[in-house]
Amino acid sequence: MKKLSWFNRVVFGVTVFISLITLMGYLLPFLAPKLFPFLSVVTLVLPSLLIINVLLFFYWALQFKRQVIVPFLVLMVGLTSFSRFYKFTEKEEEKDIEDFVLMSYNVRLFNLFEWIPDQAVPEKIKDFIEVQDPDVLCLQEFSKNAKLNFPQYKYRYITTHGKKIKTGQAIYSKFQIIDKGEINLPNSNNNVIFVDILKGKDTIRIYSMHLQSVNISPDIHEKIDEAKSKKILNRLSKAFREQQLQSELMQAHRMDAKYPMIVCGDLNNSAFSYVYRNIKGELKDAFVEAGSGFGATYHFPYYPARIDYIFVDKRMEVKSFKTHSNFINSDHYPITTSLKIRRSE
């Protein structure tokens, strides 16, 4: 430290601080949010902390300073976590006759309240789905008020709640639905629905979920004062506690599932959270398996927020994954994956 300039001493102090916060972020997915609700907020910004650690690594490395060991060790500890944040290579295998495609999309009520100043949004979403033509379509924040019909799907399961504005979820399928149901989440307008589909000789359980929203405004120009910051932190803490309960109810329900499983939808939390770890369990993250780039699924300016996921059974091969980030007709982007059930030899 004696050989460091005053500026480098300040930077080293920042390096140590960022490293400690990052290490804490690595630990938080293993701790229930109800124990440390305020600290759980760190999981939302962990991608940014990883980027800062990379920048600090190069800062010290270019000066050949031994302080480089601090961000280097932090990055090495979280090396397995990095693929949840960014994928350098994309996997896309040749389509096989046994493959099937699943799409998950939070449609934000088909723009019912015209958040996007375009009355054609519902039809654009319908046209997009027709072009992509997934075999299974899972829609969160579904609304019957849009009066959209998807005739290409012979089978469907739709649940909506409310009086004037009926909202909920929908699963459309080209394969026969032989069972279906809903998991009601306590004290929440959110829910989880599931169907068992029959694809050839295989039965597959598919969950579509929409967990508690954290209600953060994406408007970066919004003025944030001390009172506003405290209110946001309290809101986040409450949402994380509710998400924990919801994820545990979901985990308990799927324990009885006997078939290969797919879990998709809007978790409203990052890939570094307790909720992600709890919901994913032994399943595979389709983005990690075959995606590329940041995989951001929520339209949040200047920040790659990935909060929508498709988790698949280990008995399935993820052949491709795509985030349709150029299709902006909701606050979320559609995500699709091509899957194939592995046959035991």
KOLTORLO-335403 format. One record per residue (C-alpha): residue in one letter; x, y, z. Coordinates in steps of 0.05 Angstrom, whole numbers, plus 32768, in hexadecimal, padded with zeros to 4 digits. Example, Ala and Ser with C-alpha at 12.3 -4.5 7.8 and 13.67 -1.06 7.14 Angstrom:
<atoms>
ATOM  A  80F6  7FA6  809C
ATOM  S  8111  7FEB  808F
</atoms>
This chain:
<atoms>
ATOM  M  8000  8000  8000
ATOM  K  803A  802F  800E
ATOM  K  804E  802D  7FC4
ATOM  L  8008  803F  7FAD
ATOM  S  7FF6  8086  7F9A
ATOM  W  7FBE  80A7  7FC0
ATOM  F  7F8F  809A  7F85
ATOM  N  7FA0  8050  7F83
ATOM  R  7F95  804B  7FCE
ATOM  V  7F4F  8065  7FC3
ATOM  V  7F44  8034  7F89
ATOM  F  7F5E  7FFB  7FB4
ATOM  G  7F2D  800E  7FEB
ATOM  V  7EF5  800C  7FB7
ATOM  T  7F10  7FC9  7F9E
ATOM  V  7F0D  7FAA  7FE4
ATOM  F  7EC7  7FC6  7FF0
ATOM  I  7EAC  7FAD  7FAD
ATOM  S  7ECC  7F69  7FB9
ATOM  L  7EAC  7F60  7FFD
ATOM  I  7E67  7F74  7FE2
ATOM  T  7E70  7F44  7FA7
ATOM  L  7E83  7F0A  7FD5
ATOM  M  7E46  7F19  7FFF
ATOM  G  7E1D  7F16  7FBF
ATOM  Y  7E38  7ED0  7FB1
ATOM  L  7E20  7EBA  7FF5
ATOM  L  7DDB  7ED8  7FF5
ATOM  P  7DB9  7EA5  7FC6
ATOM  F  7DC4  7E72  7FFE
ATOM  L  7DA2  7E9D  8032
ATOM  A  7D57  7EA6  8038
ATOM  P  7D42  7EEF  8029
ATOM  K  7D17  7EF0  8068
ATOM  L  7D57  7EED  8091
ATOM  F  7D7B  7F27  806E
ATOM  P  7D47  7F49  8041
ATOM  F  7D6F  7F8A  8038
ATOM  L  7DAF  7F65  8026
ATOM  S  7D89  7F3D  7FF1
ATOM  V  7D88  7F7D  7FC7
ATOM  V  7DD1  7F70  7FB8
ATOM  T  7DBD  7F35  7F8C
ATOM  L  7D9B  7F66  7F5C
ATOM  V  7DDB  7F8D  7F50
ATOM  L  7E0C  7F52  7F51
ATOM  P  7E14  7F55  7F04
ATOM  S  7E2C  7F9D  7F0B
ATOM  L  7E5B  7F89  7F43
ATOM  L  7E79  7F53  7F16
ATOM  I  7E85  7F86  7EDF
ATOM  I  7EA6  7FB5  7F11
ATOM  N  7ED3  7F7D  7F2A
ATOM  V  7EE8  7F6F  7EE2
ATOM  L  7EF9  7FB8  7ED7
ATOM  L  7F21  7FBA  7F19
ATOM  F  7F46  7F7B  7F05
ATOM  F  7F5E  7F9C  7EC4
ATOM  Y  7F6D  7FDD  7EE8
ATOM  W  7F9F  7FBB  7F17
ATOM  A  7FB7  7F89  7EE3
ATOM  L  7FCC  7FC0  7EB2
ATOM  Q  7FF6  7FDF  7EE9
ATOM  F  8014  7F9C  7EFD
ATOM  K  7FFE  7FA8  7F45
ATOM  R  7FF6  7F6E  7F75
ATOM  Q  7FB2  7F8C  7F8A
ATOM  V  7F98  7F69  7F4C
ATOM  I  7F93  7F2A  7F76
ATOM  V  7F55  7F45  7F9A
ATOM  P  7F25  7F4C  7F5F
ATOM  F  7F45  7F0E  7F3F
ATOM  L  7F34  7EE2  7F7A
ATOM  V  7EEE  7EFE  7F7E
ATOM  L  7EE2  7EF0  7F35
ATOM  M  7EFF  7EA9  7F3C
ATOM  V  7ED1  7E9B  7F77
ATOM  G  7E95  7EB0  7F4D
ATOM  L  7EAC  7E91  7F0C
ATOM  T  7E73  7E5F  7F0A
ATOM  S  7E42  7E98  7F15
ATOM  F  7E5A  7EC1  7EDA
ATOM  S  7E35  7E96  7EA6
ATOM  R  7DF4  7EA9  7EC7
ATOM  F  7E04  7EF1  7EB7
ATOM  Y  7E26  7EED  7E72
ATOM  K  7E30  7EB7  7E3E
ATOM  F  7E67  7EBF  7E0B
ATOM  T  7E51  7E88  7DDC
ATOM  E  7E0C  7E74  7DC3
ATOM  K  7DF6  7E2C  7DB8
ATOM  E  7DC8  7E1D  7D7F
ATOM  E  7DC4  7DD6  7D66
ATOM  E  7DA1  7DBC  7D28
ATOM  K  7D57  7DB1  7D32
ATOM  D  7D3F  7D6A  7D3A
ATOM  I  7CF9  7D4F  7D2E
ATOM  E  7CF3  7D3F  7D78
ATOM  D  7D04  7D86  7D8E
ATOM  F  7CCF  7DB5  7DA9
ATOM  V  7CD1  7E00  7DB6
ATOM  L  7CB7  7E24  7DF4
ATOM  M  7CAD  7E6E  7DFB
ATOM  S  7CA4  7E95  7E3C
ATOM  Y  7C8D  7EDD  7E39
ATOM  N  7C72  7F10  7E6A
ATOM  V  7C43  7F37  7E3D
ATOM  R  7C30  7F6D  7E70
ATOM  L  7BE5  7F66  7E63
ATOM  F  7BF1  7F6F  7E18
ATOM  N  7BFD  7FB9  7E25
ATOM  L  7BB6  7FC0  7E40
ATOM  F  7BC4  8004  7E61
ATOM  E  7BEE  801C  7E26
ATOM  W  7C30  8022  7E4A
ATOM  I  7C4C  801F  7E04
ATOM  P  7C29  8054  7DD9
ATOM  D  7C15  8022  7DA3
ATOM  Q  7BD0  8004  7D9E
ATOM  A  7BEB  7FCE  7D6F
ATOM  V  7C15  7FAD  7DA6
ATOM  P  7BE4  7F72  7DB1
ATOM  E  7BE4  7F61  7D67
ATOM  K  7C2F  7F68  7D63
ATOM  I  7C37  7F36  7D9C
ATOM  K  7C06  7F07  7D7A
ATOM  D  7C2B  7F0C  7D38
ATOM  F  7C6E  7F01  7D5A
ATOM  I  7C55  7EC2  7D7B
ATOM  E  7C3A  7EA8  7D39
ATOM  V  7C7D  7EB4  7D17
ATOM  Q  7CA5  7E92  7D4F
ATOM  D  7C71  7E5B  7D53
ATOM  P  7C88  7E3A  7D95
ATOM  D  7C6A  7DF6  7DA6
ATOM  V  7C5C  7E0D  7DED
ATOM  L  7C4D  7E56  7DFF
ATOM  C  7C4E  7E6F  7E47
ATOM  L  7C33  7EB6  7E51
ATOM  Q  7C38  7EDC  7E93
ATOM  E  7C0D  7F1A  7EA2
ATOM  F  7BDB  7EFF  7E71
ATOM  S  7B9A  7F26  7E67
ATOM  K  7B59  7F0F  7E47
ATOM  N  7B48  7F58  7E3A
ATOM  A  7B74  7F58  7DFD
ATOM  K  7B46  7F23  7DDF
ATOM  L  7B7F  7F02  7DB9
ATOM  N  7B77  7EBC  7D9E
ATOM  F  7BAF  7E8B  7D8C
ATOM  P  7B8C  7E57  7D61
ATOM  Q  7BCC  7E31  7D51
ATOM  Y  7BC9  7E14  7D98
ATOM  K  7B96  7DDD  7DA1
ATOM  Y  7BA3  7DD9  7DEC
ATOM  R  7BA6  7E10  7E20
ATOM  Y  7BA0  7E1F  7E69
ATOM  I  7B8F  7E67  7E7F
ATOM  T  7B84  7E82  7EC4
ATOM  T  7B70  7ECA  7ED2
ATOM  H  7B5B  7EEF  7F10
ATOM  G  7B39  7F31  7F1C
ATOM  K  7AF6  7F51  7F09
ATOM  K  7AFD  7F88  7ED6
ATOM  I  7B46  7F7A  7EC3
ATOM  K  7B50  7F2F  7EC1
ATOM  T  7B9A  7F1E  7EC4
ATOM  G  7BC0  7EDE  7ECD
ATOM  Q  7BE8  7EAB  7EA5
ATOM  A  7BDE  7E7F  7E69
ATOM  I  7C00  7E41  7E4D
ATOM  Y  7BF2  7E2F  7E04
ATOM  S  7C08  7DEC  7DE9
ATOM  K  7C08  7DC6  7DA7
ATOM  F  7C0D  7D87  7DD2
ATOM  Q  7BD3  7D69  7DF9
ATOM  I  7BCB  7D84  7E40
ATOM  I  7BBA  7D49  7E6D
ATOM  D  7BBC  7D6D  7EB0
ATOM  K  7BBE  7DB5  7EC8
ATOM  G  7BBB  7DDF  7F07
ATOM  E  7BCB  7E1F  7F2B
ATOM  I  7BF4  7E31  7F68
ATOM  N  7BD5  7E6C  7F8B
ATOM  L  7C08  7E98  7FAD
ATOM  P  7BF0  7EB6  7FF0
ATOM  N  7BE3  7F00  7FF5
ATOM  S  7BF7  7F0B  7FAD
ATOM  N  7BD9  7F16  7F68
ATOM  N  7C10  7EEB  7F4B
ATOM  N  7C0B  7EA0  7F40
ATOM  V  7C29  7E61  7F22
ATOM  I  7C06  7E34  7EF1
ATOM  F  7C1A  7DF0  7ED5
ATOM  V  7C07  7DBE  7EA0
ATOM  D  7C1B  7D77  7E90
ATOM  I  7C22  7D6F  7E45
ATOM  L  7C26  7D2F  7E1D
ATOM  K  7C5C  7D32  7DE8
ATOM  G  7C5F  7CEF  7DC4
ATOM  K  7C6B  7CBC  7DFB
ATOM  D  7C87  7CF1  7E2B
ATOM  T  7C61  7D17  7E60
ATOM  I  7C80  7D5B  7E72
ATOM  R  7C6D  7D88  7EAD
ATOM  I  7C71  7DD2  7E9C
ATOM  Y  7C6C  7E0A  7ED0
ATOM  S  7C61  7E52  7EBD
ATOM  M  7C6D  7E82  7EF7
ATOM  H  7C68  7ECB  7F07
ATOM  L  7C86  7EDD  7F4B
ATOM  Q  7C7D  7F1C  7F74
ATOM  S  7C94  7F5B  7F50
ATOM  V  7CC8  7F88  7F71
ATOM  N  7CA5  7FC5  7F53
ATOM  I  7CE3  7FEC  7F3F
ATOM  S  7CD8  8022  7F0B
ATOM  P  7D05  801B  7ECE
ATOM  D  7D05  8067  7EC6
ATOM  I  7D4E  807A  7ED1
ATOM  H  7D3B  80C4  7ED1
ATOM  E  7D0F  80BC  7F0F
ATOM  K  7D2A  80E5  7F49
ATOM  I  7D40  80B9  7F83
ATOM  D  7D47  80DC  7FC7
ATOM  E  7D56  80BC  800B
ATOM  A  7D0C  80B1  801B
ATOM  K  7D00  8092  7FD6
ATOM  S  7D3D  8065  7FDE
ATOM  K  7D25  804B  8022
ATOM  K  7CE0  803E  8005
ATOM  I  7CFF  8017  7FCB
ATOM  L  7D2A  7FED  7FFA
ATOM  N  7CED  7FDD  8026
ATOM  R  7CC6  7FC9  7FE8
ATOM  L  7CFE  7F9D  7FCF
ATOM  S  7D06  7F7B  8012
ATOM  K  7CBC  7F6C  8016
ATOM  A  7CBB  7F51  7FCF
ATOM  F  7CF7  7F24  7FDC
ATOM  R  7CD6  7F06  801A
ATOM  E  7C96  7EF9  7FF2
ATOM  Q  7CBE  7EDA  7FB9
ATOM  Q  7CE0  7EAB  7FEA
ATOM  L  7C9D  7E91  8002
ATOM  Q  7C83  7E8B  7FBB
ATOM  S  7CC1  7E65  7FA3
ATOM  E  7CBC  7E35  7FDE
ATOM  L  7C73  7E27  7FCE
ATOM  M  7C86  7E1A  7F86
ATOM  Q  7CC0  7DED  7F9C
ATOM  A  7C92  7DC4  7FC9
ATOM  H  7C5E  7DBB  7F92
ATOM  R  7C8F  7DA2  7F5E
ATOM  M  7CAA  7D6D  7F8E
ATOM  D  7C6F  7D42  7F79
ATOM  A  7C7C  7D49  7F2F
ATOM  K  7C90  7D06  7F10
ATOM  Y  7C9F  7D1E  7ECA
ATOM  P  7CD7  7D45  7EA8
ATOM  M  7CCB  7D8E  7EBB
ATOM  I  7CD0  7DD4  7E9E
ATOM  V  7CC9  7E12  7ECA
ATOM  C  7CC4  7E55  7EA7
ATOM  G  7CAC  7E9B  7EB3
ATOM  D  7CB9  7EDD  7ED6
ATOM  L  7CDE  7ED4  7F18
ATOM  N  7CE7  7F20  7F22
ATOM  N  7D2C  7F13  7F3D
ATOM  S  7D73  7F09  7F26
ATOM  A  7D9A  7EC9  7F17
ATOM  F  7DC2  7ED6  7F56
ATOM  S  7D87  7ED4  7F86
ATOM  Y  7D6D  7EA2  7FB8
ATOM  V  7D2D  7E9D  7F8F
ATOM  Y  7D53  7E8A  7F50
ATOM  R  7D7B  7E55  7F75
ATOM  N  7D3C  7E3A  7F96
ATOM  I  7D12  7E36  7F57
ATOM  K  7D4A  7E1C  7F2B
ATOM  G  7D5E  7DE4  7F5B
ATOM  E  7D7A  7DAA  7F32
ATOM  L  7D5E  7DC6  7EF1
ATOM  K  7D88  7DE5  7EB9
ATOM  D  7D85  7E2F  7EA8
ATOM  A  7D77  7E2F  7E5C
ATOM  F  7D9C  7E72  7E54
ATOM  V  7DDA  7E57  7E76
ATOM  E  7DD6  7E19  7E4B
ATOM  A  7DCD  7E3A  7E07
ATOM  G  7DC5  7E86  7E0C
ATOM  S  7DF4  7EBE  7DFB
ATOM  G  7E03  7F05  7E12
ATOM  F  7DE3  7F22  7E50
ATOM  G  7DA0  7F01  7E44
ATOM  A  7D7A  7F3D  7E60
ATOM  T  7D2F  7F2F  7E61
ATOM  Y  7D15  7F70  7E7F
ATOM  H  7D17  7FB3  7E5C
ATOM  F  7D3F  7FD9  7E8F
ATOM  P  7D6B  8011  7E71
ATOM  Y  7DB7  8006  7E77
ATOM  Y  7DB1  7FC8  7EA3
ATOM  P  7DAD  7F7F  7E8C
ATOM  A  7D74  7F67  7EB8
ATOM  R  7D67  7F1C  7EAD
ATOM  I  7D29  7F0B  7ED6
ATOM  D  7D05  7EDB  7EA7
ATOM  Y  7D1D  7E93  7EA3
ATOM  I  7D12  7E4F  7E85
ATOM  F  7D2B  7E16  7EB1
ATOM  V  7D2A  7DCF  7E94
ATOM  D  7D32  7D89  7EAE
ATOM  K  7D76  7D67  7EAA
ATOM  R  7D54  7D33  7E7E
ATOM  M  7D4D  7D68  7E48
ATOM  E  7D80  7D84  7E19
ATOM  V  7D80  7DCF  7E0D
ATOM  K  7D8E  7DD7  7DC3
ATOM  S  7D86  7E22  7DBE
ATOM  F  7D70  7E5F  7DE6
ATOM  K  7D5E  7EA5  7DCE
ATOM  T  7D4B  7EE6  7DF0
ATOM  H  7D22  7F0F  7DBE
ATOM  S  7D3D  7F52  7DD7
ATOM  N  7D2B  7F76  7D96
ATOM  F  7CE1  7F69  7DA1
ATOM  I  7CCB  7FA1  7DD1
ATOM  N  7C80  7F9D  7DDA
ATOM  S  7C81  7F91  7E25
ATOM  D  7CB0  7FA2  7E5E
ATOM  H  7CCA  7F5B  7E56
ATOM  Y  7CE9  7F37  7E1B
ATOM  P  7CD1  7EF3  7E02
ATOM  I  7D00  7EB9  7E0C
ATOM  T  7D00  7E77  7DE6
ATOM  T  7D25  7E36  7DEB
ATOM  S  7D28  7DF7  7DC0
ATOM  L  7D28  7DB7  7DE8
ATOM  K  7D2F  7D6C  7DDF
ATOM  I  7D20  7D34  7E10
ATOM  R  7D5C  7D07  7E18
ATOM  R  7D4E  7CBD  7E0F
ATOM  S  7D6F  7C8C  7E3E
ATOM  E  7D99  7C59  7E17
</atoms>
